[in-house]
């Protein structure tokens, strides 16, 4: 594994460099006016028009449907706009970045399955009929776009939309969205490459990259609304940043009110002060210790099941999924330094490789959620989240480092269908024969019945269904 010399997020770094260059090239005494952007919520169209009239030259550059929110460009100082009659709130755009640690480049080791995360979460034990039934579920990935020509994505015939430029072209220059999409919904039936976690679930890619190849809360909110309005049952958000906004909260509540499950990356900054990151901390609120919430905040684990060193911790962690050196699809137009290619024996097309980050734990959980819903379409979004927590490796015990533990997809699907599942002995079996024997000894003492009826963190399931889920 290549050691990282310096961890710097790409988008802010590029933005800072651009600003510095502009400052250097600008002539001394330049009088070019500095334009300011403000995200404003309004109570009525008339109130918004009246407020704008007080700021000559101010213009609306973007509207977010259903949110009564606009992005306004001011030619000068927008001070005082938030206090205008008819304006509910006003703030500067909040920036988001993808949750990836590309410096953690892996080295393939003999005996290690390429897509090891599939076995670690018992995805390989999900019944075929459930994989097929997932075709009724649509997963939306809000990200940098996707290489829709990649065989594992092309086979899904994904729906696409660029929310910023309002077009169907979602070309992924970055590569992040392609990798994420393959984990959430890569084809499991095309006899090529890898298999995503969502079985036959449909894929909706909403590209939300704005100026400077970065995300703002406006881009994120508009993308969430679009995904909900276009039939997504699950929305994956492998992005985040410090702080939140009223617009971001409005968009998330809009999704929740439509029974849509949101899944977000918890963050990769544990070694940089472990800040609380959003939108994950909206989905699983700070202080909740895994209880309730309107979605899932996902941390990352290593091949051995331990918390990845970069993965954020805290009371806002719901559960964890493989996130260090996971195997996924690599976009054809992506940077080779950030997305190293790896030959995949038996694969005739497409590019593949490993990468690390909670960005890649999140789509695995999103795909797993689609299978839980496929097993029981009558479930609510909160019930789906509750089942994934209840069946994770923590067996109902929550910790600030791994939440309710590592997802167990086969068990979650079985519980959703009102069935029992086999003991968890397969996950991580390739790591060590001794470890497998130890796990087997433990499971021989625990009946499958006690596993399937363990106390759930958000209520218990009964045979044939679930009761009391919040």
N, C-alpha and C positions, 0 to 999 in steps of 0.2 A: 504494500500500500504506500503510495507516494505521500510523504509528509507535507503538510501545508506550511508554507513559509509565512504567509500573512493571510488572515481571513478578512476580506473586505467585500461587502455586498456590491454586486456589479452596478445596479442601476444608480444608487446614490453616488458611487464613485465616478461614473461617467458623467453624471449631472454636474458634480462638483468641478470636474475637469473642464467641462464645456463653459461653465460660468467663469472659471478662472481665465480661460482663453479669451472669452468675450471681453472681460475686463482689461486684459492686456492689449487687445487690438483696438479698443475704443479710443477715439481721439480725446486728448485732454480737454476738459471743459465741455464734453458732449452734453447736449441738452435733450437727448432722446428721452421722451417720457417713459417711465416705468409703469407697465400695465400690471394691475393686480387682479387676481381671480378670487372670487368669493362664492361659496356654496350657500345658498339661501333657501330656507323653507318659508312658504307664504300661506296666508289664511284664505286669500281670495285673489283672483286675477286682477280685480280692480285695485286691491291693496298693493299688489306687486307693481302695477303700472304707476300708481301714485308715488311709490317709493323711488322707482327708477327715474321719474321725472325730476326728482331733486338732485340727480347726479348726471349732468349733461355728458353725453358720450358713452355712458354705461350701456352695455348691450348683453342680451342673453345669448350665450354661446352653446348652451345645452340644457335640455329638459329631461328629467327622470320621470317616466310615466307612473301614475298612481301615487307618487310620493309627494306631490305638491312641492317639488324642489327643483331649483334651477342653478346652473353655474353661470355667474355673471362676470364679464370682463370690464374692469373700471380703468379709465385712462389715467386716473390719479389716485389719491388716497381715499379708500372707501370707508374711512372712519365714520362711525355713527349710523351706518346703514342698518345694523342689527336692532337699533332702537326705533326704527321707523314704524309707524302704525301699519298693521297688516303683515309685518314680517315676524315669523315665528322664531327663527334663529338664523344666524349667519356666522360662517367660519371659513377659514382658509382650507383648501383641499388637503386631505390627509393622504400621505403617500404609503403605498404598500409595495412589498417585494416578494419574490418567490422564495420558498423555504428549502433551499438546496445547499449542500456542502460538497461541491464538485471536486475539491482538493483531496477528498478521501477516495482516491482511485484504487480499486481493488485488484488483486492478483488472483487468478483462478487457481484453485488447489485441487489436486487429484482426489476424487471421491466426493467432491462437493457438487450437488446438482446446480446447474446454471440458475434455474429459477427456484432457489432454495426456499424463498418466502412462501411458495405454494404449499410445501410440505409442512413448514413450521406452523402454519395456521390451520392445517388440516383441510385446506381447500380441495386437495386431491381425493377426499373422502365424501364430498357432496354428491348425492345421487344425480344421475344424468337427467331424470325428469325435472328436477329443480333447475338445472342449468338451462333447459329448454324453456321452462315456464317463465324464466326471468325476461323473456322477450317482451313481456307486457309492461316492463319497468324501464323508464328512461332515466339515465344518469347524465346530468349536465356537468361539464368540467369548465370552470371559468379560469382562463389561463392565458398563456402567450400565443395560443393558436395550436395548430397540429399539422403534421405532415400527413395529410389524408391519403397520400399515395402509398404509405407504408402498408405492407400486406396485412398486418394484424389490425389496422384501423380501416383500411379500404374494404375489407370483408364485412365490416359493420355498416357500410354505407352511412356514415355519420351525417347528421344535420349540422350545419355550420352557420355562424353569424359573427361578424366583426361589429361589436357594439359601438365602437368609437367611430369607425369610418362608414358604418351602415352598409355593409356589403357581405356577400357570402364567402369571399376569399379569406381564409384564416391561415395563410402561410405562416409557418413557425420559424422565424429566423433565429430565435433563441434556443429552442430544443426542449425547454422545460415542459411545455404543454403536451408535446408528443409523448414524452416519457410518462407523464402523469396519466394521460389518456389510456395508454397501453396497459397500465396496472389496473385501472378502474374497469375498463371495458374492452380490452384486446380480445380478438376473436378466439374462441375455444374450439372452433370447428373447421378452420381453414387448412389444417395439417401443415402449418408453417409457423416458424418462430416460437413465440411464447403464448401463454394463455392468461387473459385478464381475470380479475376476481369476480366480475359481474356475470359470468356465464353468457347467455345470449342477450343480455340487457342492451337496449339501444343507447347510442351515444349522441349527445348534443354538445358540440364544442362552441363555447362563446368566447371569442377572443376579446380581451379587455385591455390590451396594451395601448396606452396613449402616447403623448409626446415624450421623447427621451427614452422610449422603450420601458416605461414604468407604469404602474397602476396608481390610481387615486381612488378615494372612497366613492367618488362620483362614478368612475368606471365600474367599480365593484358593484355598487348598488344598482346601476342600470342593467348590468349583466344578470344579477340575481332576479330582478323583476322580469327580464326577458325570458330567462330559463323557466320561471314559474308559469308565466303566461303561455309558454310553448310546451307545456305538458311534462316537465321534468318532475320526477318524484324524489330525486336525490340530487343535491347540488354539492359538488366538491370545490373547496376553496384552499388550494395549496399556496397561500399567500398570507401576508400579515405584516404587522408593524406595531409600534408602540402607540398607545392612545386610540380612542375611537371617536365617532361623531354621531350626531343625531340622525343624519342621513343613513349611515351604515346600520344603525339600530332599527330604523324604520324599514329598511329593505329586508332585514332578517326577520322582523316581526311579520312582514307581509308574506314571506315564504312560510313561516310557521303557521300563520292563519289559514294557509291553503294546504295544510297537512303535508308539507314538503320537509324532508329531513336534510339538514345542512351538516356537512362534515368539514372540519378545518384542521390545518396543520398547527400544532401547538407552538412551534418555534424552535430555532436552532441556536439560541444565544445563551445557553446555560453557562458556558465558560466566559461570556462577556457580561456577567452581572445577573443573568437569569431574569430579564425583564418580563413582565406580563404582556402578552401579545394579543392583538385583536385582528380579525373577528373571533378567533377561537375562544377568547375569554367572555364573549357575549353568549356563545352557544352553551358553554359550561361556565356559569358565572364564578367569579372569584369568591372563595369562601364556601362554595357549595360542596366541596369534597366529593364530586362525582354524582351528587344527587340532583334530580330534576334537570332543568335546562331546556333549551329548544333545539339542541343538536349535540354533536360530539366533537370534543377537542382531543386530537390524537398526537401522542408522543411516539418516539421511535425506539426500536430495540435492535440489538446486534444478533448475529447468528446463534449465539448461545442463549438468547432470550433476555439478556441484561439490558438495562437502559443504555442507549447510545450516549456517548460522552457529551455530545452537543445538544441533546434533547432537553427542552425546557421542563421544569418541574413546578409543582405548586398545587393549590387547591382547585385550580381550573382544569386539571387533567382528567379526562374521562376514562381513557384506556390507551393501550399502545398496540403497535403493529410493526412488523419488520421495516427498518428504515436505514440501516447502515449496509452499504454495498448490496443493494437489491438490483435485480436484473430487469431490464426493460427495453423498450424500443427507442432507438435513436433516430432523430429526424435527419433527413438527407442534407438539409441546409445548415445544420448546427455546427458550432465551432468545435473542431477536433480536440482542442485543449480542454474545453469544458466538458465535452462528451466523447471520451475515448471509445473507439469502436472495438468490438471483440468478435472474433469469428465464432459462429454458432454451428457446430457440426450437424449436418442433416438439413440445414436451412438453405434454401435456394435463392431467397430474396430478402430484402430488408436489412437494416443495420441494427445492431444490438450492443448493449454494454451495461456496465454497472454504475450506480451513482448512490449518493447518500443524502438524507435529509428527511425531516418530518413531512416534507412535500410529498414523499412517496409512501409514507405510512398512511396518510389520509385517504388517497384513492383506493387503497386496499380495503379499508373499512367501508368506503362508499360502495365498492363492488360487493362486499359481504352483505351490506344492508339490502342490496337489490335481491340477493338470494333469500334472505330472511323474508322479505316481502313476497317473493315468489312462492315461498312455502306456505304463506298465510296472507293472502291479499286483503283480508279484513282488518289487519292491524293498522293502528295509527302510527304516525312518525315517531311519537314518543315511545310507543310500545316496541317498535323496532329497535330504537336506541337502548331501551331497557333490557331487551333480550341480549343484545351484543355485550352489554356490561355484565349481565348476570352469568353468562356462559364463558366469560373470559377466564384466564388462568388463575386469577385471584380468588375465584370461588366466592364471590360476594364481599371480599375484603378489599378495601380501598387504601392506597398509599399515595403520597404526593409525588413519587417518582415514576410510578407506572399506572396510576389510576386503579381501575379494576383488573388490570393485567393484560396479557397478550390475547388478542382475539382468537377464538376457537370457532371457525366458520361451520364446521360439520355439526358441532354441538348446538350452535345458535339456530341452524336450519332445523335440526331435529326438535328442539324445544318449540320453535314456531309452529311446527307441524303437529305438535302434541305427541311426539314420539320420544324414545330413548335413543341415545347414541353410544357408540363404543367408547371405552376409556381413552383418555388422551395419552397414548404411548408413542405414536408415530412422530410427533413433532420433534425435530432436532435429533432423530435417531442416527443420522449419518455422522454426528459429531463424535460419538464415543459409544462403544459397545457396553462399557461399564455404566455409563449414564443411562442407557436404555434399560439395562437390567435393574438398576436402582428404581427407575420409574415404574417398571413392570411390577416390582415387589410392592411398591406403594399402592398401585392400582388393584392388585390382587386382594388387598385388604378393604378396598372401597367398591361397593357394588355399583353397577351402572345406574341402578334405581336411585341411589343416594345422590349421584352426580346430577341426574336430570331434575331432581326435586329439591336441590339445594336452595337455600333462602336467596331470593333475588334482591338486588340492591334497590329496586323500585317496585316491588311486589312479586308475588309468586305465581307461577303458571300451574294450571290444572290440566288434567288429561283432556286433550281435544281443544285446548285454547288457553287464554291468559285472562287473569282477573285482576282488577284493581290497579292496573298500570296507570301511572300519572303522565 
